[in-house]
Amino acid sequence: MNIPFAVAGANGRVAFVVHTFVGGRYAVVPLIDDERVPAATRGLNYLCWHAATAALFIMAATAFGSAFGPVSHDAVWAMGLIAAAISGISVIAARRVGISPWRFPSTYLLGAMALSIATDLL
């Protein structure tokens, strides 16, 4: 068993659950229901939310698959770079709208996932 990848998988699973159930309720639904926002913007946001949901599920599954099975470590390391990038983008996006980056779970959950994966390189 690869412990850093198992921890990354657990972080990814938490990120997936938070994104799906908290983000859906408090971020996506209010925006989708706000008819002051142009329809194309609402639709694109909804599309991106679903793409992120799928990506988080795949990221967690990949990390777990490599921790306990035959999934390539290279796939997990690449995913770690993506997690680190999204965590950084979360900080930038939060600051852009004037809120604390800690209000975006992607800042710390994907940051922790990337850090867990990086420890495998040590």
VMD Tcl script that draws the C-alpha trace (Angstrom):
set ca {
  {0.00 0.00 0.00}
  {1.19 3.50 -0.85}
  {0.22 5.63 2.17}
  {0.66 9.09 0.56}
  {-1.59 8.06 -2.32}
  {-4.17 6.58 0.08}
  {-4.21 9.89 2.00}
  {-4.53 11.77 -1.30}
  {-7.44 9.51 -2.24}
  {-9.15 10.22 1.08}
  {-8.65 13.98 0.57}
  {-10.05 13.62 -2.94}
  {-13.06 11.74 -1.68}
  {-13.78 14.45 0.90}
  {-13.38 17.11 -1.80}
  {-15.79 15.20 -4.04}
  {-18.42 14.89 -1.29}
  {-18.11 18.53 -0.19}
  {-18.24 19.73 -3.79}
  {-21.22 17.55 -4.66}
  {-23.42 18.12 -1.64}
  {-22.36 21.49 -0.23}
  {-21.29 23.19 -3.43}
  {-24.38 22.02 -5.25}
  {-26.68 23.45 -2.64}
  {-24.92 26.70 -1.78}
  {-23.06 27.65 -4.96}
  {-24.66 26.13 -8.04}
  {-28.39 26.12 -7.27}
  {-28.58 29.83 -6.28}
  {-26.72 30.81 -9.43}
  {-28.80 28.57 -11.70}
  {-32.00 29.95 -10.19}
  {-30.94 33.61 -10.53}
  {-32.61 34.81 -13.72}
  {-30.69 38.10 -13.54}
  {-27.63 36.12 -14.63}
  {-27.59 35.48 -18.41}
  {-28.75 32.00 -19.42}
  {-25.46 31.20 -21.16}
  {-23.51 32.09 -18.00}
  {-25.79 29.94 -15.85}
  {-25.51 27.05 -18.28}
  {-21.73 27.29 -18.48}
  {-21.46 27.40 -14.69}
  {-23.65 24.31 -14.44}
  {-21.51 22.53 -17.04}
  {-18.29 23.45 -15.22}
  {-19.71 22.31 -11.90}
  {-20.53 18.89 -13.36}
  {-17.10 18.66 -15.02}
  {-15.46 19.44 -11.68}
  {-17.63 16.80 -9.99}
  {-16.47 14.17 -12.46}
  {-12.84 15.30 -12.19}
  {-12.86 15.10 -8.39}
  {-14.34 11.59 -8.49}
  {-11.71 10.47 -11.02}
  {-8.90 12.09 -9.01}
  {-9.92 10.27 -5.82}
  {-10.39 6.98 -7.65}
  {-7.01 7.32 -9.35}
  {-5.20 7.97 -6.08}
  {-6.94 5.05 -4.36}
  {-6.33 2.86 -7.40}
  {-2.63 3.57 -7.25}
  {-2.45 3.22 -3.47}
  {-4.07 -0.21 -3.43}
  {-3.85 -1.49 -6.99}
  {-2.36 -1.35 -10.43}
  {-3.01 2.28 -11.41}
  {0.19 3.99 -12.60}
  {1.99 6.24 -10.14}
  {2.67 8.59 -13.05}
  {-1.08 9.20 -13.37}
  {-1.27 10.16 -9.71}
  {1.72 12.49 -9.91}
  {0.14 14.24 -12.91}
  {-3.09 14.49 -10.97}
  {-1.14 16.01 -8.07}
  {0.03 18.79 -10.35}
  {-3.55 19.43 -11.39}
  {-4.68 19.46 -7.74}
  {-1.91 21.94 -6.85}
  {-2.87 24.18 -9.79}
  {-6.56 24.18 -8.85}
  {-5.70 24.94 -5.23}
  {-3.65 27.93 -6.38}
  {-6.39 29.08 -8.74}
  {-8.84 28.87 -5.82}
  {-6.69 31.31 -3.87}
  {-6.56 33.71 -6.82}
  {-10.31 33.43 -7.48}
  {-11.21 34.03 -3.83}
  {-8.98 37.08 -3.62}
  {-10.39 38.37 -6.90}
  {-13.87 38.54 -5.38}
  {-12.67 39.78 -2.00}
  {-13.19 36.74 0.20}
  {-10.84 34.54 2.19}
  {-9.36 31.65 0.18}
  {-10.24 29.40 3.12}
  {-13.92 29.79 2.18}
  {-13.22 27.67 -0.90}
  {-12.71 24.04 0.18}
  {-10.74 23.45 -3.01}
  {-7.99 25.68 -1.59}
  {-7.17 23.35 1.28}
  {-8.60 19.98 0.20}
  {-6.84 19.91 -3.15}
  {-3.78 21.54 -1.62}
  {-3.65 18.71 0.93}
  {-4.14 16.19 -1.86}
  {-1.22 17.65 -3.82}
  {0.95 17.74 -0.71}
  {0.16 14.10 0.07}
  {1.13 13.09 -3.46}
  {4.31 15.18 -3.28}
  {5.44 13.34 -0.14}
  {5.65 10.19 -2.23}
  {8.50 11.79 -4.14}
  {10.62 12.16 -0.99}
}
mol new
graphics top color blue
foreach p $ca { graphics top sphere $p radius 0.5 }
foreach p [lrange $ca 0 end-1] q [lrange $ca 1 end] { graphics top cylinder $p $q radius 0.2 }
display resetview
